[in-house]
Amino acid sequence: MSKAPIIALIAGNLSLPLLVAQNVKKKGGFLVVAGLVGETGLALKKIADVYKEFKLGQLGPMADFFLANGAKKLCLAGGVDRRNVIEGYEPDVEAIKVMEKLQSFQTDSILRAVGGYFEDLGLKVVSAVDLVPELTVKEGLLTKKAPEGEIL
C-alpha cells in the first residue's frame, strides 16, 4: 500500500492557497502548511494536516518545519500584501544569504531564489497548476462563436 504524498505549501493570501490545499486533500495527499503571518486565511488551518505560521523571511524555520514533517514537494501559492513585505519582513540568516546572491529584486527573481533554496534542501518545487490542473484553460473554442479572420 502506497503512502500519501506529503505536500508542503507556503500559503499567502487570497483563494489560490485554499484551492491548492483542497485539491491536495481531495487527491489523498498529506498537507503541511506554512502560513504567513497576516496573509493566510483561517480556512487553511482546518484543511491542513499540519499548520504553523511564520513571519515573511523565516526560511530556515520553514525548511525545518517541512523536512521534519517529511515533505517532498513544495508549492508557493497566494499573494503577499505590499505592506507586509515592508513592515512584516524579518529575514533570518538563510533569507539574508538568499537575498545577497540576487542580481535583481523583482518578484520573479526573489521567488526563483527562494525556490532554489528549498530545492537545494531536497524539496521539489511544483506550481499550483501541477497540483490543481483544472486552473488551466483547455485547448479549443471557449465561446459559442469562433473568432473570424487570421489568428496569430
mmCIF file of the C-alpha atoms, coordinates in Angstrom:
data_MODEL
# 
_entry.id   MODEL 
# 
loop_
_atom_site.group_PDB 
_atom_site.id 
_atom_site.type_symbol 
_atom_site.label_atom_id 
_atom_site.label_alt_id 
_atom_site.label_comp_id 
_atom_site.label_asym_id 
_atom_site.label_entity_id 
_atom_site.label_seq_id 
_atom_site.pdbx_PDB_ins_code 
_atom_site.Cartn_x 
_atom_site.Cartn_y 
_atom_site.Cartn_z 
_atom_site.occupancy 
_atom_site.B_iso_or_equiv 
_atom_site.pdbx_formal_charge 
_atom_site.auth_seq_id 
_atom_site.auth_comp_id 
_atom_site.auth_asym_id 
_atom_site.auth_atom_id 
_atom_site.pdbx_PDB_model_num 
ATOM 1   C CA . MET A 1 1   ? 0.000   0.000  0.000   1.00 0.00 ? 1   MET A CA 1 
ATOM 2   C CA . SER A 1 2   ? 1.448   3.369  -1.007  1.00 0.00 ? 2   SER A CA 1 
ATOM 3   C CA . LYS A 1 3   ? 1.855   6.244  1.369   1.00 0.00 ? 3   LYS A CA 1 
ATOM 4   C CA . ALA A 1 4   ? 0.041   9.531  0.637   1.00 0.00 ? 4   ALA A CA 1 
ATOM 5   C CA . PRO A 1 5   ? 2.286   12.161 -0.918  1.00 0.00 ? 5   PRO A CA 1 
ATOM 6   C CA . ILE A 1 6   ? 3.406   14.787 1.586   1.00 0.00 ? 6   ILE A CA 1 
ATOM 7   C CA . ILE A 1 7   ? 2.974   18.246 0.088   1.00 0.00 ? 7   ILE A CA 1 
ATOM 8   C CA . ALA A 1 8   ? 4.341   21.420 1.678   1.00 0.00 ? 8   ALA A CA 1 
ATOM 9   C CA . LEU A 1 9   ? 2.550   24.681 0.974   1.00 0.00 ? 9   LEU A CA 1 
ATOM 10  C CA . ILE A 1 10  ? 3.735   28.209 1.682   1.00 0.00 ? 10  ILE A CA 1 
ATOM 11  C CA . ALA A 1 11  ? 0.386   29.965 1.752   1.00 0.00 ? 11  ALA A CA 1 
ATOM 12  C CA . GLY A 1 12  ? -0.040  33.632 1.020   1.00 0.00 ? 12  GLY A CA 1 
ATOM 13  C CA . ASN A 1 13  ? -3.350  35.457 0.719   1.00 0.00 ? 13  ASN A CA 1 
ATOM 14  C CA . LEU A 1 14  ? -6.445  35.211 -1.480  1.00 0.00 ? 14  LEU A CA 1 
ATOM 15  C CA . SER A 1 15  ? -8.051  31.995 -2.767  1.00 0.00 ? 15  SER A CA 1 
ATOM 16  C CA . LEU A 1 16  ? -5.239  30.157 -4.584  1.00 0.00 ? 16  LEU A CA 1 
ATOM 17  C CA . PRO A 1 17  ? -3.681  28.571 -1.457  1.00 0.00 ? 17  PRO A CA 1 
ATOM 18  C CA . LEU A 1 18  ? -7.116  27.294 -0.420  1.00 0.00 ? 18  LEU A CA 1 
ATOM 19  C CA . LEU A 1 19  ? -7.755  25.810 -3.883  1.00 0.00 ? 19  LEU A CA 1 
ATOM 20  C CA . VAL A 1 20  ? -4.371  24.071 -3.797  1.00 0.00 ? 20  VAL A CA 1 
ATOM 21  C CA . ALA A 1 21  ? -4.993  22.730 -0.286  1.00 0.00 ? 21  ALA A CA 1 
ATOM 22  C CA . GLN A 1 22  ? -8.471  21.466 -1.133  1.00 0.00 ? 22  GLN A CA 1 
ATOM 23  C CA . ASN A 1 23  ? -7.199  19.655 -4.225  1.00 0.00 ? 23  ASN A CA 1 
ATOM 24  C CA . VAL A 1 24  ? -4.241  18.083 -2.414  1.00 0.00 ? 24  VAL A CA 1 
ATOM 25  C CA . LYS A 1 25  ? -6.598  16.751 0.263   1.00 0.00 ? 25  LYS A CA 1 
ATOM 26  C CA . LYS A 1 26  ? -9.172  15.615 -2.314  1.00 0.00 ? 26  LYS A CA 1 
ATOM 27  C CA . LYS A 1 27  ? -6.464  13.532 -4.008  1.00 0.00 ? 27  LYS A CA 1 
ATOM 28  C CA . GLY A 1 28  ? -5.422  11.965 -0.691  1.00 0.00 ? 28  GLY A CA 1 
ATOM 29  C CA . GLY A 1 29  ? -2.276  13.996 -0.023  1.00 0.00 ? 29  GLY A CA 1 
ATOM 30  C CA . PHE A 1 30  ? -0.885  14.879 3.393   1.00 0.00 ? 30  PHE A CA 1 
ATOM 31  C CA . LEU A 1 31  ? -0.707  18.682 3.639   1.00 0.00 ? 31  LEU A CA 1 
ATOM 32  C CA . VAL A 1 32  ? 1.943   20.606 5.605   1.00 0.00 ? 32  VAL A CA 1 
ATOM 33  C CA . VAL A 1 33  ? 1.114   24.332 5.505   1.00 0.00 ? 33  VAL A CA 1 
ATOM 34  C CA . ALA A 1 34  ? 3.347   27.251 6.414   1.00 0.00 ? 34  ALA A CA 1 
ATOM 35  C CA . GLY A 1 35  ? 1.012   30.190 6.782   1.00 0.00 ? 35  GLY A CA 1 
ATOM 36  C CA . LEU A 1 36  ? 2.381   33.707 6.504   1.00 0.00 ? 36  LEU A CA 1 
ATOM 37  C CA . VAL A 1 37  ? 1.504   35.970 9.431   1.00 0.00 ? 37  VAL A CA 1 
ATOM 38  C CA . GLY A 1 38  ? -1.103  38.494 8.325   1.00 0.00 ? 38  GLY A CA 1 
ATOM 39  C CA . GLU A 1 39  ? -1.704  36.780 4.975   1.00 0.00 ? 39  GLU A CA 1 
ATOM 40  C CA . THR A 1 40  ? -3.035  33.240 5.241   1.00 0.00 ? 40  THR A CA 1 
ATOM 41  C CA . GLY A 1 41  ? -6.762  32.645 5.652   1.00 0.00 ? 41  GLY A CA 1 
ATOM 42  C CA . LEU A 1 42  ? -8.077  30.731 8.660   1.00 0.00 ? 42  LEU A CA 1 
ATOM 43  C CA . ALA A 1 43  ? -9.749  28.094 6.467   1.00 0.00 ? 43  ALA A CA 1 
ATOM 44  C CA . LEU A 1 44  ? -6.336  26.606 5.687   1.00 0.00 ? 44  LEU A CA 1 
ATOM 45  C CA . LYS A 1 45  ? -5.774  25.765 9.357   1.00 0.00 ? 45  LYS A CA 1 
ATOM 46  C CA . LYS A 1 46  ? -8.785  23.445 9.207   1.00 0.00 ? 46  LYS A CA 1 
ATOM 47  C CA . ILE A 1 47  ? -7.716  21.724 5.974   1.00 0.00 ? 47  ILE A CA 1 
ATOM 48  C CA . ALA A 1 48  ? -4.011  21.262 6.731   1.00 0.00 ? 48  ALA A CA 1 
ATOM 49  C CA . ASP A 1 49  ? -2.780  18.100 8.391   1.00 0.00 ? 49  ASP A CA 1 
ATOM 50  C CA . VAL A 1 50  ? -0.041  20.206 9.995   1.00 0.00 ? 50  VAL A CA 1 
ATOM 51  C CA . TYR A 1 51  ? -0.136  24.015 10.150  1.00 0.00 ? 51  TYR A CA 1 
ATOM 52  C CA . LYS A 1 52  ? 2.251   26.612 11.521  1.00 0.00 ? 52  LYS A CA 1 
ATOM 53  C CA . GLU A 1 53  ? 2.577   30.358 10.960  1.00 0.00 ? 53  GLU A CA 1 
ATOM 54  C CA . PHE A 1 54  ? 5.816   32.089 10.058  1.00 0.00 ? 54  PHE A CA 1 
ATOM 55  C CA . LYS A 1 55  ? 6.837   35.670 9.502   1.00 0.00 ? 55  LYS A CA 1 
ATOM 56  C CA . LEU A 1 56  ? 7.866   36.581 5.992   1.00 0.00 ? 56  LEU A CA 1 
ATOM 57  C CA . GLY A 1 57  ? 11.584  35.842 5.630   1.00 0.00 ? 57  GLY A CA 1 
ATOM 58  C CA . GLN A 1 58  ? 11.840  32.919 8.060   1.00 0.00 ? 58  GLN A CA 1 
ATOM 59  C CA . LEU A 1 59  ? 13.262  30.446 5.516   1.00 0.00 ? 59  LEU A CA 1 
ATOM 60  C CA . GLY A 1 60  ? 15.304  28.306 7.913   1.00 0.00 ? 60  GLY A CA 1 
ATOM 61  C CA . PRO A 1 61  ? 12.446  27.579 10.329  1.00 0.00 ? 61  PRO A CA 1 
ATOM 62  C CA . MET A 1 62  ? 10.088  26.908 7.386   1.00 0.00 ? 62  MET A CA 1 
ATOM 63  C CA . ALA A 1 63  ? 12.557  24.451 5.868   1.00 0.00 ? 63  ALA A CA 1 
ATOM 64  C CA . ASP A 1 64  ? 12.989  22.701 9.223   1.00 0.00 ? 64  ASP A CA 1 
ATOM 65  C CA . PHE A 1 65  ? 9.190   22.500 9.585   1.00 0.00 ? 65  PHE A CA 1 
ATOM 66  C CA . PHE A 1 66  ? 8.702   20.985 6.129   1.00 0.00 ? 66  PHE A CA 1 
ATOM 67  C CA . LEU A 1 67  ? 11.548  18.498 6.423   1.00 0.00 ? 67  LEU A CA 1 
ATOM 68  C CA . ALA A 1 68  ? 10.554  17.435 9.952   1.00 0.00 ? 68  ALA A CA 1 
ATOM 69  C CA . ASN A 1 69  ? 7.110   16.597 8.564   1.00 0.00 ? 69  ASN A CA 1 
ATOM 70  C CA . GLY A 1 70  ? 8.504   14.541 5.674   1.00 0.00 ? 70  GLY A CA 1 
ATOM 71  C CA . ALA A 1 71  ? 7.537   16.867 2.823   1.00 0.00 ? 71  ALA A CA 1 
ATOM 72  C CA . LYS A 1 72  ? 8.943   16.016 -0.609  1.00 0.00 ? 72  LYS A CA 1 
ATOM 73  C CA . LYS A 1 73  ? 7.215   18.648 -2.759  1.00 0.00 ? 73  LYS A CA 1 
ATOM 74  C CA . LEU A 1 74  ? 6.662   22.352 -2.115  1.00 0.00 ? 74  LEU A CA 1 
ATOM 75  C CA . CYS A 1 75  ? 4.200   24.788 -3.640  1.00 0.00 ? 75  CYS A CA 1 
ATOM 76  C CA . LEU A 1 76  ? 4.230   28.544 -3.087  1.00 0.00 ? 76  LEU A CA 1 
ATOM 77  C CA . ALA A 1 77  ? 0.742   29.937 -3.623  1.00 0.00 ? 77  ALA A CA 1 
ATOM 78  C CA . GLY A 1 78  ? -1.042  33.203 -2.976  1.00 0.00 ? 78  GLY A CA 1 
ATOM 79  C CA . GLY A 1 79  ? -0.002  36.776 -2.727  1.00 0.00 ? 79  GLY A CA 1 
ATOM 80  C CA . VAL A 1 80  ? 1.727   38.858 -0.116  1.00 0.00 ? 80  VAL A CA 1 
ATOM 81  C CA . ASP A 1 81  ? 0.442   42.332 0.668   1.00 0.00 ? 81  ASP A CA 1 
ATOM 82  C CA . ARG A 1 82  ? 2.995   45.039 -0.051  1.00 0.00 ? 82  ARG A CA 1 
ATOM 83  C CA . ARG A 1 83  ? 2.557   46.391 3.483   1.00 0.00 ? 83  ARG A CA 1 
ATOM 84  C CA . ASN A 1 84  ? 3.602   43.009 4.891   1.00 0.00 ? 84  ASN A CA 1 
ATOM 85  C CA . VAL A 1 85  ? 6.686   42.993 2.659   1.00 0.00 ? 85  VAL A CA 1 
ATOM 86  C CA . ILE A 1 86  ? 7.702   46.356 4.085   1.00 0.00 ? 86  ILE A CA 1 
ATOM 87  C CA . GLU A 1 87  ? 6.565   46.055 7.705   1.00 0.00 ? 87  GLU A CA 1 
ATOM 88  C CA . GLY A 1 88  ? 6.441   42.293 8.336   1.00 0.00 ? 88  GLY A CA 1 
ATOM 89  C CA . TYR A 1 89  ? 9.647   41.115 6.671   1.00 0.00 ? 89  TYR A CA 1 
ATOM 90  C CA . GLU A 1 90  ? 12.006  39.606 9.242   1.00 0.00 ? 90  GLU A CA 1 
ATOM 91  C CA . PRO A 1 91  ? 14.741  37.766 7.345   1.00 0.00 ? 91  PRO A CA 1 
ATOM 92  C CA . ASP A 1 92  ? 16.659  35.033 9.117   1.00 0.00 ? 92  ASP A CA 1 
ATOM 93  C CA . VAL A 1 93  ? 20.261  34.144 8.262   1.00 0.00 ? 93  VAL A CA 1 
ATOM 94  C CA . GLU A 1 94  ? 19.120  31.838 5.443   1.00 0.00 ? 94  GLU A CA 1 
ATOM 95  C CA . ALA A 1 95  ? 16.934  34.527 3.852   1.00 0.00 ? 95  ALA A CA 1 
ATOM 96  C CA . ILE A 1 96  ? 19.774  37.031 4.044   1.00 0.00 ? 96  ILE A CA 1 
ATOM 97  C CA . LYS A 1 97  ? 22.102  34.568 2.275   1.00 0.00 ? 97  LYS A CA 1 
ATOM 98  C CA . VAL A 1 98  ? 19.500  34.041 -0.467  1.00 0.00 ? 98  VAL A CA 1 
ATOM 99  C CA . MET A 1 99  ? 18.925  37.783 -0.898  1.00 0.00 ? 99  MET A CA 1 
ATOM 100 C CA . GLU A 1 100 ? 22.646  38.586 -1.014  1.00 0.00 ? 100 GLU A CA 1 
ATOM 101 C CA . LYS A 1 101 ? 23.020  36.439 -4.137  1.00 0.00 ? 101 LYS A CA 1 
ATOM 102 C CA . LEU A 1 102 ? 20.275  38.232 -6.080  1.00 0.00 ? 102 LEU A CA 1 
ATOM 103 C CA . GLN A 1 103 ? 21.109  40.299 -9.145  1.00 0.00 ? 103 GLN A CA 1 
ATOM 104 C CA . SER A 1 104 ? 17.574  41.732 -9.207  1.00 0.00 ? 104 SER A CA 1 
ATOM 105 C CA . PHE A 1 105 ? 14.924  42.272 -6.562  1.00 0.00 ? 105 PHE A CA 1 
ATOM 106 C CA . GLN A 1 106 ? 11.993  41.729 -8.891  1.00 0.00 ? 106 GLN A CA 1 
ATOM 107 C CA . THR A 1 107 ? 9.343   39.357 -7.577  1.00 0.00 ? 107 THR A CA 1 
ATOM 108 C CA . ASP A 1 108 ? 10.202  36.626 -10.074 1.00 0.00 ? 108 ASP A CA 1 
ATOM 109 C CA . SER A 1 109 ? 13.894  36.725 -9.146  1.00 0.00 ? 109 SER A CA 1 
ATOM 110 C CA . ILE A 1 110 ? 13.119  36.555 -5.435  1.00 0.00 ? 110 ILE A CA 1 
ATOM 111 C CA . LEU A 1 111 ? 10.677  33.647 -5.833  1.00 0.00 ? 111 LEU A CA 1 
ATOM 112 C CA . ARG A 1 112 ? 13.121  31.709 -8.018  1.00 0.00 ? 112 ARG A CA 1 
ATOM 113 C CA . ALA A 1 113 ? 15.882  32.209 -5.452  1.00 0.00 ? 113 ALA A CA 1 
ATOM 114 C CA . VAL A 1 114 ? 13.626  31.106 -2.593  1.00 0.00 ? 114 VAL A CA 1 
ATOM 115 C CA . GLY A 1 115 ? 12.547  28.091 -4.639  1.00 0.00 ? 115 GLY A CA 1 
ATOM 116 C CA . GLY A 1 116 ? 16.204  27.290 -5.302  1.00 0.00 ? 116 GLY A CA 1 
ATOM 117 C CA . TYR A 1 117 ? 16.929  27.425 -1.575  1.00 0.00 ? 117 TYR A CA 1 
ATOM 118 C CA . PHE A 1 118 ? 14.231  24.838 -0.855  1.00 0.00 ? 118 PHE A CA 1 
ATOM 119 C CA . GLU A 1 119 ? 15.263  22.662 -3.809  1.00 0.00 ? 119 GLU A CA 1 
ATOM 120 C CA . ASP A 1 120 ? 18.847  22.618 -2.520  1.00 0.00 ? 120 ASP A CA 1 
ATOM 121 C CA . LEU A 1 121 ? 17.407  21.081 0.658   1.00 0.00 ? 121 LEU A CA 1 
ATOM 122 C CA . GLY A 1 122 ? 15.662  18.332 -1.294  1.00 0.00 ? 122 GLY A CA 1 
ATOM 123 C CA . LEU A 1 123 ? 12.160  19.768 -1.715  1.00 0.00 ? 123 LEU A CA 1 
ATOM 124 C CA . LYS A 1 124 ? 10.911  19.698 -5.307  1.00 0.00 ? 124 LYS A CA 1 
ATOM 125 C CA . VAL A 1 125 ? 9.175   22.990 -6.065  1.00 0.00 ? 125 VAL A CA 1 
ATOM 126 C CA . VAL A 1 126 ? 5.944   22.499 -8.009  1.00 0.00 ? 126 VAL A CA 1 
ATOM 127 C CA . SER A 1 127 ? 3.476   25.037 -9.342  1.00 0.00 ? 127 SER A CA 1 
ATOM 128 C CA . ALA A 1 128 ? -0.124  25.399 -8.276  1.00 0.00 ? 128 ALA A CA 1 
ATOM 129 C CA . VAL A 1 129 ? -1.078  24.164 -11.756 1.00 0.00 ? 129 VAL A CA 1 
ATOM 130 C CA . ASP A 1 130 ? 0.774   20.899 -11.068 1.00 0.00 ? 130 ASP A CA 1 
ATOM 131 C CA . LEU A 1 131 ? -1.445  20.379 -8.028  1.00 0.00 ? 131 LEU A CA 1 
ATOM 132 C CA . VAL A 1 132 ? -4.643  21.871 -9.475  1.00 0.00 ? 132 VAL A CA 1 
ATOM 133 C CA . PRO A 1 133 ? -4.551  21.235 -13.235 1.00 0.00 ? 133 PRO A CA 1 
ATOM 134 C CA . GLU A 1 134 ? -8.141  22.492 -13.502 1.00 0.00 ? 134 GLU A CA 1 
ATOM 135 C CA . LEU A 1 135 ? -6.719  26.028 -13.208 1.00 0.00 ? 135 LEU A CA 1 
ATOM 136 C CA . THR A 1 136 ? -5.542  25.931 -16.819 1.00 0.00 ? 136 THR A CA 1 
ATOM 137 C CA . VAL A 1 137 ? -7.745  26.602 -19.795 1.00 0.00 ? 137 VAL A CA 1 
ATOM 138 C CA . LYS A 1 138 ? -8.285  23.651 -22.109 1.00 0.00 ? 138 LYS A CA 1 
ATOM 139 C CA . GLU A 1 139 ? -7.331  23.998 -25.778 1.00 0.00 ? 139 GLU A CA 1 
ATOM 140 C CA . GLY A 1 140 ? -10.175 24.735 -28.175 1.00 0.00 ? 140 GLY A CA 1 
ATOM 141 C CA . LEU A 1 141 ? -13.153 27.013 -28.619 1.00 0.00 ? 141 LEU A CA 1 
ATOM 142 C CA . LEU A 1 142 ? -14.221 28.608 -25.343 1.00 0.00 ? 142 LEU A CA 1 
ATOM 143 C CA . THR A 1 143 ? -17.167 30.640 -26.613 1.00 0.00 ? 143 THR A CA 1 
ATOM 144 C CA . LYS A 1 144 ? -20.266 29.986 -28.698 1.00 0.00 ? 144 LYS A CA 1 
ATOM 145 C CA . LYS A 1 145 ? -18.788 31.780 -31.714 1.00 0.00 ? 145 LYS A CA 1 
ATOM 146 C CA . ALA A 1 146 ? -15.347 31.136 -33.175 1.00 0.00 ? 146 ALA A CA 1 
ATOM 147 C CA . PRO A 1 147 ? -13.119 34.135 -33.972 1.00 0.00 ? 147 PRO A CA 1 
ATOM 148 C CA . GLU A 1 148 ? -13.093 35.300 -37.575 1.00 0.00 ? 148 GLU A CA 1 
ATOM 149 C CA . GLY A 1 149 ? -10.055 36.019 -39.691 1.00 0.00 ? 149 GLY A CA 1 
ATOM 150 C CA . GLU A 1 150 ? -6.445  35.082 -39.161 1.00 0.00 ? 150 GLU A CA 1 
ATOM 151 C CA . ILE A 1 151 ? -5.319  34.246 -35.627 1.00 0.00 ? 151 ILE A CA 1 
ATOM 152 C CA . LEU A 1 152 ? -1.725  34.849 -34.646 1.00 0.00 ? 152 LEU A CA 1 
# 
